[in-house]
Amino acid sequence: MESKRSNQSHEEFPMNGGKGKYSYAQNSNHQRLVADITKHIIREAILEMLDLETLLHDSSNVIRIADLGCSVGPNTFFIVQNFIDTVNLKSQSQGHGFDSFEFQVFFNDHVGNDFNTLFKSLPEDKQYYAVAVPGSFHGRLFPESSIHVFNSTYALHWLSRVPKEIVDEDSPAYNKGKIFYIDEDKEVTKAYFAQFERDFESFLNSRA
Ligand SMILES: C[S@@+](CC[C@H](N)C(=O)[O-])C[C@H]1O[C@@H](n2cnc3c(N)ncnc32)[C@H](O)[C@@H]1O
């Protein structure tokens, strides 16, 4: 992984780009397995909660999907396709045509993500319009009420920064340069938990 600081309060650690031996594209089978296991949850959520009737009566029949923390693929393509297949299935079962909707997919990740590899590997038979959205999902990325569905797989647990107490030698939460922590280090655990709470709150505020 390559480390970069975008500004003082955000740190970004994009995955290895390209398609080489050590790239994320070649080393993300575990994450793919997780996407596979959770596929049915996404399916059920769409079937239950996405109101196609209302969408069809809107002025446009475009469904906008954002994948937050998409990396360089190929998992993001699999996740997006599951979504589109489910909407088309639901559309058909409700008596609308199979192609009643058009899809626009916003692929989001940090600025340092290898978007070139991502877009070069887009499936040839994709049924959507692809857009890159660089930037941190801990802040605003889209105009108000413009996205119908957000997905984030294996990314939301990433913190926006190392909590400052962790690297402060004078703090009881100082982690002595280690990149791991053990249960007995209550102060370290507390510092990471507090950072997660701050990040998750700003994530939700940015989407609300
Ligand atoms: C383990 S990868 C998961 C990629 C993909 N979703 C998957 O399931 O294979 C986590 C991704 O989240 C991205 N990420 C982490 N924090 C982020 C943030 N604040 N804003 C945007 N992307 C972020 C990382 O750059 C990385 O590409």
The ligand as a Tripos MOL2 file, in Angstrom:
@<TRIPOS>MOLECULE
LIG
   27    29     1     0     0
SMALL
NO_CHARGES

@<TRIPOS>ATOM
      1 C1        -10.1930   -3.0370    0.9440 C.3       1 LIG1
      2 S1        -10.5890   -1.8620   -0.3100 S.3       1 LIG1
      3 C2        -12.2040   -2.4110   -0.7790 C.3       1 LIG1
      4 C3        -12.4660   -2.1600   -2.2400 C.3       1 LIG1
      5 C4        -13.7790   -2.7030   -2.7930 C.3       1 LIG1
      6 N1        -14.9200   -2.0340   -2.2050 N.3       1 LIG1
      7 C5        -13.8910   -4.1900   -2.6100 C.2       1 LIG1
      8 O1        -14.8400   -4.6460   -1.9400 O.co2     1 LIG1
      9 O2        -13.0380   -4.9200   -3.1370 O.co2     1 LIG1
     10 C6        -10.9830   -0.3780    0.6140 C.3       1 LIG1
     11 C7        -11.0170    0.8450   -0.2780 C.3       1 LIG1
     12 O3        -11.6180    1.9210    0.4420 O.3       1 LIG1
     13 C8        -10.9430    3.1050    0.0740 C.3       1 LIG1
     14 N2        -11.1710    4.1210    1.1110 N.ar      1 LIG1
     15 C9        -10.8200    4.0820    2.4100 C.ar      1 LIG1
     16 N3        -11.1840    5.2110    3.0420 N.ar      1 LIG1
     17 C10       -11.7900    5.9890    2.1060 C.ar      1 LIG1
     18 C11       -12.3740    7.2840    2.1340 C.ar      1 LIG1
     19 N4        -12.3990    8.0050    3.2610 N.pl3     1 LIG1
     20 N5        -12.9170    7.7940    0.9990 N.ar      1 LIG1
     21 C12       -12.9040    7.0610   -0.1600 C.ar      1 LIG1
     22 N6        -12.3490    5.8160   -0.2490 N.ar      1 LIG1
     23 C13       -11.8020    5.2940    0.8660 C.ar      1 LIG1
     24 C14        -9.4810    2.6890   -0.0180 C.3       1 LIG1
     25 O4         -8.7150    3.6220   -0.7590 O.3       1 LIG1
     26 C15        -9.6300    1.3230   -0.6950 C.3       1 LIG1
     27 O5         -9.5730    1.4260   -2.0800 O.3       1 LIG1
@<TRIPOS>BOND
     1     1     2 1
     2     2     3 1
     3     2    10 1
     4     3     4 1
     5     4     5 1
     6     5     6 1
     7     5     7 1
     8     7     8 2
     9     7     9 1
    10    10    11 1
    11    11    12 1
    12    11    26 1
    13    12    13 1
    14    13    14 1
    15    13    24 1
    16    14    15 ar
    17    14    23 ar
    18    15    16 ar
    19    16    17 ar
    20    17    18 ar
    21    17    23 ar
    22    18    19 1
    23    18    20 ar
    24    20    21 ar
    25    21    22 ar
    26    22    23 ar
    27    24    25 1
    28    24    26 1
    29    26    27 1
@<TRIPOS>SUBSTRUCTURE
     1 LIG1         1 GROUP 0 **** ****
